[in-house]
Amino acid sequence: MKMNVGQTIEIIYQDKTGKITQRKIEVVGIRDGRIRATCLTTGAPRVFLVSSILSWQQEPQKRHA
């Protein structure tokens, strides 16, 4: 899993209760198997366990003409 600080990604995540959600996040930091991020839906800071991310996709970069 290769992602960078500042990158926007979309994840499918399973929380500790087993609930699966899809979120668009902006990565703030990656350390010790955790991703600190801002949830772009709520604007709230979140921490995600890398081991609980079921799928992820990098958002395409916007092109400037």
Secondary structure as UniProt FT lines:
FT   TURN            5..6
FT   STRAND          8..14
FT   TURN            16..17
FT   STRAND          20..31
FT   TURN            32..33
FT   STRAND          34..39
FT   TURN            40..42
FT   STRAND          45..49
FT   HELIX           50..52
FT   STRAND          53..58
//
